[in-house]
Amino acid sequence: MPGARLNLLLVNMPLFLRSGLLLSFFLYNAVSFAQQNSTGVRPERCATGSVMEKFFRDHPFQKAAFDQRQLEFQKRYELVRRQRRGIPVQQRLNSIVTIPVVVHIVLPDPSIVTNDQVQSQIDVLNADYAGMNADSVKIPAAFKSVFGKSQLRFCLAQRTPQNNPTNGITRLASSTTSVAGEDDPVKYASQGGADAWDVTKYLNIWVCKMSSSTDLGYTFMPGLGIASAEIGFVNAYHAFGTTGTATAPFNKGRTATHEIGHYFNLQHVWGANDCISSCADSDNVDDTPNQDKCFFGIPTFPQTDACTTVAPGVMFMNFMDYTDDATMCMFTEGQADRMETAIASFSELIPLLSSNGCVPLTFYTNDVEVQKAANPSNNIFYCPGTITPQLLIKNIGTQPLNSVRLNVSIDGGAVASTTVSLSLPSLESATISGDVINITPGYHSIKMYTSLPNGVADEHPANDTVNTIFSATGTASAPLTEGFENSIFPPAGWGIANTSDISEYNPVRTTAAAHTGTASLKFDNHNYQLFGKYALLSTPATSIPINADSVKVIFWRAAAQATANVADTLQVLYSVDCGQTFTSAYKKGGVSLRTTETLTASEFIPSASQWVADTADLTGYVAGKYDNIIVQFRNINGFGNNVYLDDINIKTITLPPALKDKGYLLTPNPTTGYLTLQHYPSAASLKGISIFNSIGQMVWKSDYGTTPAMTNIRIDLSYIPPGIYFVRLLYTNKILTEKILKVN
Ligand SMILES: [Zn+2]
């Protein structure tokens, strides 16, 4: 909250007050440079403190887990410190670790941040982290003995996650700005931002505009449990590198130096709080002096405060304070040890140690890379029958690819091989197909691999194989009902899947709620933050009478919104090509999907009254056209709350041919009592019905006047004696008479 309050206070201040001019005012008045946020005098140059505080408010359980991880880290760190203290810097070095960096420039005109500007930032990082920065000569003599020189270095990525050549820079023309905190749109392509590259291989930096003009950047510290798509840091485009759009006093690249400190588990020098006055709050580093709160601008040395009252005072020139770029010039040894310990301790950082992101690609003469299984793709449904195995390949050899062999083994069985001829230039991709194979209902594994590019051995076979799992749905006939009462899930012949890489996100059977019986199906949007990802439930390939006049999917649903501005979505789709393509017939989200008006932040479990019947009418799409369809329920994650389904029923109605021929039908004939008069398509022009016996006496009558008659009318003749009767139907434009026989 203190950070937010600062930003609000700044909103209406003249621009010059936010920069250097205010500083001279304070110099003149000999006021301390340590400023409380509540006085609102300077930009909060880093929003890490406030985004961490907000994260913990939103996720109290993760706070406990974070604290536990930090405690374990601190023990390990202190052990490292004891081992290293007193050992000269040169002898403490184990080996240089180079972190592959990808810079995502997201701006309306991303070209304004040039490659040279990006390189200037990398150069600053490599100097600052090695302790080779020219301005380190400004380190006061009293602090020179703790000057930290880490082994951390940085390179712009040389290869993409897909193993394509890259300069480590992506540019996206977009007006999306960074909203500091969780779910930052700048980190999601679906929200106009740039998706992270594999965070276990790259340090992702988003260079963009900040929605709060007073923020220069922010980072989520390790051990937090933040979504992997958000690991890395955001850097304001005017505080990045030393040239181009970099603007004084933040044009020495120190925002990134500072944020990467957080990325490697450094706190601000005054501690974890958001620049609040406190001597109890520590950065847990033993060679940074205890400091009360943050410093801004260009303080003169020395500065003392309530926590360190005598010279040389506090270390305001540390990269982890808030001073201007030209003032910051050092990490301490303790901080360097802490960062190096962090990269070897936190599960989300350890994989960086073995990343090949800095290694340029090696090109072979004949090298085919399998990029993915095009068919069957992973985690998808098929009708039983046959499929054509297909691979998306890329020719990463230096020669054109004229032929390659595709090998297929299903469920570990015999390998079927097909030699494919093609003409594929270097670095181009193509889809190749094998011979048709038979599949039966159930889950299957399939291994596909290439061999013999251009008829010779592949020089780099490590990238030739892909394994996928898919399910072939069973078959069924309408009417098809499913209430998820059987504990076997998915029900026989049904399929489940999702489009994230988290299999637990599949829909599940739950006994926590049910419309009828004791179980239902749950799409979990409460625990899984997978914006835009689908969780899927598919019916068996269901045959419907080809002459059916209506096809309806009737189901019960229950859903709640977590907050007013988050929306999960439910779609009902159908496929007439065995799951290859699906078409939407029903879509509801947010207010139209929810079955309770109560906003529910905790996990939603519906009560009996919170179930609603709903219908997806497929009549116009499939009736009379197709006799074999798969119906799919698609939940689209909005990180809102759970969506439940129960009592699904695929129901068809086939009308008698005589009804469709004549437009009406009177059944049964003969009758023992009741008659039903049906109309097709409607009874709108029917004005009255009269029934006469064989001597012309009227025995039954109904007039409709201006009220339209029902499409189906039931007539009770149980009280009249057996015999022949005449039913007279009076329409606006005609009169029809039908003879019927009443029997006992
Ligand atoms: Zn910071």
Residues whose N, C-alpha, C, O or C-beta is under 5 A from the ligand:
A	BS01	ZN	C46 T48
